[in-house]
Amino acid sequence: MPINARLRDALPLPGGNALVNGFAFESRAGGARRALLRNGHELEVFDLDGLFAGERAPGAVLPLPWPGWGGGVHSMSPDGSFAVFSGQRAVRAVGAGGETLWEYRHGCWGPELGHPHSGDEQEVCRGSEHGSCRVSDDGRLVWAHVMTGEGEDDWQECWVVLDAADGRELARLPLDSVTSGSHHVSHPDGIHMGLSIGMGQDGILLYWARWDGERLTSWDLNETMDRILIDVHPGHAGFLTVDHYGADLELHALDGDVLAVAEPEADEFGDRPCWDYGCGFVDADTVIATVPDEDEFPLLAGHRLLDARTLKERGRLSYPAGTPATGPVLPLGDGTWLTYDDGTGTLNRWSAPSGTP
């Protein structure tokens, strides 16, 4: 059944593609929603609700600590007083005025073990491998995926918990990963943190953890999974993953148990496309999922709405003529979702008609 999407807002936002096809969006348990967009040698931080209310200027503009470094997933504190940057050889906290607050040094993400460094902190070693970081929703902790060691004998990837006030390491979890890149997903309960690690053709690793002030408790879900952590239900009813190759979506309890599964619709020959990685919870009742626009399945491409608890399809979204809305989406959890038109540089916000089943 087709569902007619309703255009709620549209605004020009250069670089806004990183919101729907990257990790530039950050939401908080308290309701803050931000876009963290790189613009040259600066990170521009926008309040998403302010953008749609007409506030076009960024709320903060921070110099990138390492302008030549294009990797890492960065994070802003809930109150906007500082940002934390995931670098190639350090995690650095920077105040809203651009001043360095602290730095946590770690091993180099460059793929050659034991390769030399010139001593210049702006040096960028070859390779696209990177970690990520996330400030906790109470602003007290920084979770960071880092490399430790430099040589073959002491090389190790770790998930560390840092004190947000001074960068002091509070806990460390060694990881069995060889990373291409990673990202964090904060649970809306404000307690648990998820980490999804991509290893290219070698698969995906997924972890959940919590820090109670004295002890780090973690859940390694990788014996039964090769799945990307996508989103968490706004009502704490589970988390959503997509298969490494897009074969299906799964809804899980926090311990990893599978609650529901959805495969893309098959074509007339029984062949199935893959889900794209742009999906998530539109609200507590609805998931949006995407079949990418590929030559093999042109008639099946587009966005679907699914029931958030069963993952059964409710219908395929139809967009107004003249307003392209293909490719990845960013669901906001409030009944709306974002798409980005690369041709015009426009960020669009959509909703389904009221009363959609």
Secondary structure as GFF3:
##gff-version 3
##sequence-region A 1 357
A	DSSP	beta_strand	2	4	.	.	.	ID=ss1
A	DSSP	beta_strand	6	12	.	.	.	ID=ss2
A	DSSP	alpha_helix	17	20	.	.	.	ID=ss3
A	DSSP	beta_strand	25	27	.	.	.	ID=ss4
A	DSSP	beta_strand	33	39	.	.	.	ID=ss5
A	DSSP	beta_strand	42	47	.	.	.	ID=ss6
A	DSSP	alpha_helix	48	52	.	.	.	ID=ss7
A	DSSP	beta_strand	60	63	.	.	.	ID=ss8
A	DSSP	beta_strand	75	76	.	.	.	ID=ss9
A	DSSP	beta_strand	82	86	.	.	.	ID=ss10
A	DSSP	beta_strand	90	95	.	.	.	ID=ss11
A	DSSP	beta_strand	100	105	.	.	.	ID=ss12
A	DSSP	beta_strand	132	135	.	.	.	ID=ss13
A	DSSP	beta_strand	141	148	.	.	.	ID=ss14
A	DSSP	beta_strand	156	163	.	.	.	ID=ss15
A	DSSP	beta_strand	169	175	.	.	.	ID=ss16
A	DSSP	beta_strand	181	186	.	.	.	ID=ss17
A	DSSP	beta_strand	193	198	.	.	.	ID=ss18
A	DSSP	three_ten_helix	200	202	.	.	.	ID=ss19
A	DSSP	beta_strand	204	211	.	.	.	ID=ss20
A	DSSP	beta_strand	216	220	.	.	.	ID=ss21
A	DSSP	beta_strand	227	232	.	.	.	ID=ss22
A	DSSP	beta_strand	239	243	.	.	.	ID=ss23
A	DSSP	beta_strand	249	252	.	.	.	ID=ss24
A	DSSP	beta_strand	258	262	.	.	.	ID=ss25
A	DSSP	beta_strand	280	283	.	.	.	ID=ss26
A	DSSP	beta_strand	286	291	.	.	.	ID=ss27
A	DSSP	beta_strand	302	307	.	.	.	ID=ss28
A	DSSP	beta_strand	313	318	.	.	.	ID=ss29
A	DSSP	beta_strand	330	331	.	.	.	ID=ss30
A	DSSP	beta_strand	336	341	.	.	.	ID=ss31
A	DSSP	beta_strand	346	351	.	.	.	ID=ss32
###
